[in-house]
Amino acid sequence: MAAPLDVLVVGAGPTGLALAAQLHTFGAAFRIVDRSLDRVREPRALAIQPRTLEALAPFGVTDELIRRGNPAMQLRMHLPRRVVQVPLFDIGLADTAYPFLLFLSQAETENVLSEHLSGQGVDVERGTELVGLERTGSSIICRLRRGDGIEEALEATYVVGCDGAHSTVRAEAGIGFEGYAYPQTFLLADLEVDGLEPGAVHTYMAGAGVLFFFPLGSPATWRMLTMRPPGAPGTEVSLGLLQEITDRYVGDRLALRDPVWMTDFHLHNRGAAHYRSGPFFLAGDAAHIHSPAGAQGMNTGIQDALNLGWKLALMGRGRAPAEWLETYEAERAPVGRNVLRFTDRAFTIGTSSNPVIRFARTRLAPRLVPLALRATGPRGRVFRTVSELGIHYRRGPATTKGPLPPRRGPRAGDRLPDVPRGLQARTAGPGWHLLLSGASALWHDEQLVSLLKGRDDLVDVHRLGDESPWAAVTHGLVRPDGYLGYVARGTRLEGLRAYLDRWLPAQRE
C-alpha cells in the first residue's frame, strides 16, 4: 500500500478541483479521483459570482476565467406591458475588483481549473471510482476501482465527498440527505437566438412561468432555461418544442437555431443532515442541491471547498488544532441552508401556478419592480447577497472580536474587502496575514517577533499605514480563505496573542 494520504478528494467537478488547488498550495498529501472518464462536456452551472472570482484569484485562474467568459451588467425583465432594465451589481460593490456576474459554462470553469492543476503537476485521476470506505483507528482504507477493473486500496486520514447529489462518500458515511423534488420539468439548451439584444440577461415573465436567456458566449451565444408547459408531451427535447415555448412568451420576434446541447431535467431542494461525520466531509452538491435561481450552486460549492481545504492541509502538517475541523460545518452549513431557502423562494415565485402568486408575478411585478429599483439601499443589499460578498462568519467559533472592535470597516468574521484596491492581491499568498494600519512606528518589531515566534512561517505581516480598510489604528488577522478571524483597534496585541495561541499554536523548537 502506498504512503498514507492526508486527504482523498472524491469528485473532480468545480468543487473538487478547487479543493485540490488549495490542498496543493498548502502542501498537503492528497489524491483526487472521479469515476467519469473525462471532465463534464455539457454545460451545467453557467455563472461565477464576484466572491468566487475573488476566492479563486490566489491560484492565478481568475483572469483566464474572465477572458473566456461574458461579464453581464444588465438584466432585461420583459413584463406583459413593459421592459424593465435592471443594472446588475452596480451598487455596493466598490470593494471588489470583480463587480459583475461572469457568465461562463461549468465545462469551461472545470477546464480552467484542470489546466491549473495540470500545470502544477497534479494528476486528476479520472475513470477511477470509490467503491468502499473502512475506518481503521485513526485512518480510512479507501477502495478504488479503475475503468479496467483493477482495484486499489489506499490509506487516508480524511475523505472529502465532492461527488454530487448521488454522493458515495455521503452514503458510506451514513449522512442523510433531506428535502424534496419539484414537480416541474425544466428544459435547457445552449443555442443561437436571432432578434435578442446581446450582452444582457433576458427574462420573460408570464402566467405560465418564466423564460430565461443568459449570454453564455461558449459553446453557444445563449443559454435558454424554461419549464415544459403543463400538458406538453414528455418527448425528447427538440428545437421545435423550444421555439413553440418561446413563441408563447415572446411572440414571433425571436428565432432559435443551431442548438449545441438540449436536455430536460427535474430539480430538487435537499441538504445534508451534517457536513461532517468523523473523518468524512461533504462539499458542493454532495451537501446541498437546489434550483439554479440566483446562480448560487457551483459558487457555494467552490467556497465550501476553500473554507475546508486549508484546515485539512494544516491539520496534516500538524500546524492546527483539531477544533478547526469543527468550524467547517459551523461556518458553511448556515450558508448552505440560506441558499436552500433563497433559491426555493425565488423558484416558487417564478414557477408557481398558485393564482395569488401568478397574479403577483404578472400584475403586481410590473408596477412594483420599477419602484423597488429606485431604492438604492435595498437593491445594494440584495446584490451583495446574490454576489455572495455578504457571506460572513461573525458568529463562527473561530471568530473573535478584540477588546476594542473598530467602529467602521470590516469586522471579525467578514471577508477582507479589496479596499484599498489591491489589498486582496497583497494578501493572496498561502497562509495567514496580519494587517497593521496606522503609522509604521506604532508597531514595534520586537513585539511582532515575540508574537509570531514559532508561527512566522505561516503569518505574513503587512504594514498598511493609512492605506487601510479601517479609519483608525487597527490590527486584523486574515485567514487563508480571505476572512478576518480577529480584529481590534489600537496597538495592544494581548488579545491577538490569545487568539493565535488558541487557533494557530506556535511550533515547538
N, C-alpha and C positions, 0 to 999 in steps of 0.2 A: 504494500500500500504506500502511495506517495506521502510526502510530508504533510502534516495536518494543515488545513487552511484556517484562516481567521473567519472567512465568510464564503459561503456558496450563494451566488445570486441566481435565482431561477426565474427566467423570463428576460428576453432581450428586446422588449419594446422600449419606448422612451423612458419609462421609469427605471427599468433595469439598467439601461445604458447610462443614464445619469448617475445612478448609484455606483456603477463600475468606474465611471470617470472620477468620482470623488474618492472612492476607495484607493484607486491608483495614485491619486495626488497625495494622499496621506500615507502611502507606503504599505498598505495592507496586503496580506497574502490572500488572494481570492481567485475564484473562477466564476465565469458567467456562462450559463447554458440556456439553450432554448430548443424545444422539440421541433420547431419549424426548420425546414432546410434553408430558408432564406428569410431575410427581413421582409416586413409587410410591403406589398406592392400596391394593393388597393388603398386609396386614401381613406382614412377614418377621421381622427381629430383634425381640425382644419385651422386652428388659430393659436397663437402664442401670446400670452398676456405680458404686459410690461414687467411684472415682478419676475416672471420666469426668464425673460431676456436678461434681467439683472443677475439672477442667480446662476445662469449658465455662462455669463461673461468671464469669470475667472478661468474657465477652461479654454478660452480663446475661440469659441464657436459662434458667439452671438453675431459678429459681423457677417459671417458666412450665411447664417440663417436669414438675416435681413436682406442680404444680396439676392438670395433665392426667393424671398417671399414678397408679399404685397402689403405694405403698410396702409391701412384704411383709416380715414379720418372722418368719414361721413356715413350716416345711416339715412336712407330714404324710406320713410314709412308711408306706404301707399294706402290711404284710408278710403272709404267709399266715396267721399266727395272732395278729397284734397290730398296733397302730398306734403308731408311734414319733413323738413330737413333737420336732422339731429346730429350735431357735431359729436364725435367720439373722442373722449379723453382729452378735452380741451381745457378742463378746469381742474385745478388742484393737483396737477401732475408736473409742476415746475421742479420737483425734487428728484426727477428721474431723467436719464439720458434717452429713454425709450417711451415717449408719451404717445403711443399708438398701439393699436391691436394689429399684430402681424399675422396675415393670412398665409399659411403655408401648410401643405398636407402633411399628415403624420409620416407618410412614406419618406418625404424629403427631410423631415426632422430626424427620423431614425438614420437616414443616410449620412447626415452631417455628424451625428454623434458616433456612428460606427466608424466613419473615416477618422475622427479624432482619436478613438481608441486604437485603431489600427496603427496610426502614426505614433502612438505611444508604446507600441509593441504588445498591446493587449489583444488576445485572441478571443473572439466571441464564438463559443462552441455551439454551432447550430446543428440541427439534426440529432440533438442529444437530449433525452427525456429523463426527468426524475421519476423513478418508479418505486422508491421506498425510502423511508427515514426511520432510523432506530437510535434512540438515546442510549448512550453508554457512559455513565458517570458524567464527566464534565464536557463531553463532546458528543457529536452526532455522526453516525455512519450513514452516508448517503449512497444509495444505489442508483447508478446512471445506466441508461441503455442507449447505445448509438443506433443509427439507422440500419447498420449492417447486422444488428442483433447482439453485438458484443457488449457485455456488461462490465461495469467497473464499480468498485467500492472506494469511496474516499472519506476521509475524516475531516470534519469542520467543527468549529466552535459555535458558529451561528449560521442559520439559513434564512434568507430573505425571499419571500414569495412575491415576485413582481410578475406573476404568471396569469393575471387576468381574472375574469369573472368565474372561470371554472378552475380556480387555483388548486393544484395538487398539494402545495405546501399548506394551504388553509385546511384542506380536508385531512391531511396527515396530522396536523396539529390539533384537530378537533375543535376548530373555531367556527361558531355559527355564522351564517350569512343571512341576515334578516331583512325582509322587505316584501316587495310585490312587483308584479309586472303590469304595465299599462296595456289596456285592451287594444289600442290603435295600432295599425300597421303603418310604418313610415317608408317613404320612397326617397332614395338618394341617388344622385347622378352627378358626374363631372362631365361637362359638355360646353358647347358654344351656344351663345344666345344672341341673335340679331335683334337690335332695337332697344337694348338695355344700356343705360348710361354707365360707362366704365368708372372704376375707381371708388365705388361706394357699395355698401351693403343695401340690398333692396328687400323689403318685406311687404307683402300684400296681406291685409287683414280683412277677413270676411266672416260671415256667419258659419261657414263650413270649417274654418280654422285659419291657418297661417301658411303662406308660401314664402320661402326664403331663396334669395340668390346671393351667394357670397363670392367676392372677387378672388378666386383661388390663384390664378396665374399658371400653375403647372399641376398636373399634366393637361389641364384644360383651363380656359379662362374663368369658367363659372362652376360653382357647386350649387346644385338645386336640392332643397330639402322641403318635403311636404308630407301630408298624410294621404293614404289611399282613401278615396271617398267611400262613405258608407254604401254598401250595396254593390260596389265595383267588384268585378270578379277577381279572385285571388290568383290570377295568372301571372306568368313571368313578366317582369317589368320590361316595357318597351318604350321606344321613343314616341310612338303614337299615343300611349297612355299618358306619358308626361306632358305631351303637347295638349292633350284634351284637358288635363287638370289645369294647366297654365291658362288656357283659354277661358276656363270658368272664372278664374281670379282676375285676369288681366284683359280679357277680350282677345282680339287677334293682333295685338300690337307687338307681340314677341314671337319669334320663330326659333325653335330649338333645333340643333343639328349636331352632328359629329360627336356622339357620346363616346367617352373613353371608358366609362365604367358606370353600371347601373345596378341597383340592388334594392331589396326591401328588407325590413328588419323590425323587430319589436324592441321596446325599451323597458328597462327595469329601474327600480329605485331600491337599492339594497346596500346595507352597510355591515361590515364585520362586527361581531359582538365585542371583539378585542383586536387590537393591532399587534399584540404580542402574547405569546404563550411560552414562557421559559426562553429557550434559545431560538424560537421561531418568531419571525416578524413578517408583517404584511405591509405592502405599499402599493399605491396606484389602484387599478381596477380590482385587484385581489382584496382590497379593503373597502372599496366604495364604487358603485356604478350608479349612473343616473342619466337623465336626459341631457342632450347637448346644449341646453339653454344656458346662455352666458359664456360658452366656451371655457368651462371650468375643469373638465375631467382630466385631460392629459397634463394640464398645468398643475393641478393639485397633486397628481401622482409624482411628477418630477420634483415638486417641493417636498413631498413626503421623503423621497429618496435623499435629498440634500439635507434634510433635517437629521436623518438616521446615519448616513454614511460616515461622517467624521466621528460620530460617537462610537460606532463599531470599530473603526480604524484605531482610535486612541485606546480603546479597551484592549485591542490586540497587541498594542505596543506597551501595555502596562502603564499608560500615562493618564488614566482617567478612572475615577471610582465607579463601581458597578451601578450606583444610583443614576448615572447618566442614561442608562438603558430604560429606566422607568420614565424618564422625561419624554420619550418618543410618543407613547400613546397619550400622555397627559397634554402634550402640545398639539399633536396632529389630529387626534380623534375629534376634538371640538371643531376644528376646521372642516373635517370631513362631514360631520353632522350638519354644520351650517350650509355646506354645499348641497347636501341632500335636500334640506328644507328649501333653499333658494331655488334650485332647479325644479323642484316639484311644484312650487307655487307658480313659477313662470310658465312651466309646461301646462298646468291646469288652465291658466288664463288664456293661453294661446290655442288650446285644443278642445276645451270642454264644449259639450253640446247642451249644457245646462242653460235654460232660457235666460236666466239672470246674467250669467257670465257672457253669453252671446250678446245680450243687449249692451253690456258694458264694453265689450270688445268692438262692436260695430257702431254704437250710438254715442256712448259717453266718451270713449277714447278720442274720437276726432275733435271733441270740444275741450277735453281736459289736458291732453298731451301738450298742445301748444302753450297753455298756461303754465303747466308744470315746468316746461323747458326754460321759462323766463326766470325761475327761481334758481339762481346760480349755486346757492348753498346746498340745497338738497341734491341738485344734479351732480355737484362735485363729490358729495358723499357716496352717491350711487356709483359713479365712475371709479372712485377709489376702491369700492368693494369689488366691483366686477374685475378691475385690473389686478386685484389681489395685492396691491400695495398696502392696503389697510390691515392685512393679517398681522397679528401681534401675539406675543406670549407673555403679556403683562402679568397674568395670574399663574404662570407656569412655575413649577417647583424650583427651577434653576434661574429664576429672575429675582433680582434683589434691588430695591431702591436704596440708595445711600442715605445717610442721615440728613443730607440737605439736597433733595432732588431738585433739579433745575425747574424754574417756573415756565420756561419756554424751550422749545426744541424737543428732539426725540427723548422718550423716556425709556427706562429699563423695560425690556421686552419688545420694544419697537424695532422694526428694520432700520438699519442705518441709511438715512436719505443721502442722495447724491448732491449734498449741499455743504460746502461749495462744490460746483461741478468738478468731477474728477476724484472726489473723495472715495467713492466706491472702488475706483481703479487702484488707488493708493493702498487700499486695504484688501486687495483681491488675493494676495498670496496665502497659501495654506497655513492655517494656524490662527492664533488669537491676535487681536490688535488693540493696544492701549492708546487711546486718544487723549491728548493733553491740550486743552485750549487755554489761551491767555499767554502772557509774556513767558518766553523760554526760561528766563531767570527764576521764575517761580518754582520750577521743577528741578530739584537738586539731583545730580547724577548719583550721589551716594545713596540717597533714599530709594531711587529706582533700582539700583544694583541689588540692594538688600531685598527689595520687594520681589524681584524676579529671579533671585538666585535659585538654581535648580529647575527652572522652567523657562529660562531665557531663550532656549532653542525653539520654544513653541509660541512665544509672545514677541511681537514687534512693537516698538514704541514710535508714535508719531506725534511730534510737537507741531500743533496746528497754528499756534499764535492766535491772531484774530480771525483767521480764515477757518471758521468752525461752525458747526450746526447749532451751537449754543452761544447766546449773547454774553453769558457770564463765564468766569473762570470755572471750568468743569473738567472732570475726568470720566471717561467711559470705556468700558471693555467690550469689544466687538467679538462675538463668537465666530467660529469658522463658517457658519452659514449666513453671516451678514446681519445678525440680530444682536442687540445690545443686552448683555447679561447683567451689567451693573452700570449705574450712572449716579454721580453725586457732584454737587457743587463744591468748590474750594479745593485746597491742596492737601488736606489731611487724608492719608491713604489707609488708615486703620481698617475702615470698612471694606475697602478693596482687598486688603491683605486677607481678611477673614473670608471673603468670597473665594479668593484664589485657593486658600488652604482647604476650603470645602470642596471646590469643583475642579481644581487643577493643582493637586498637591505637588510640592517640589520633589524633584528626583533626588534620591539619596546618593551621596558621593560614595 
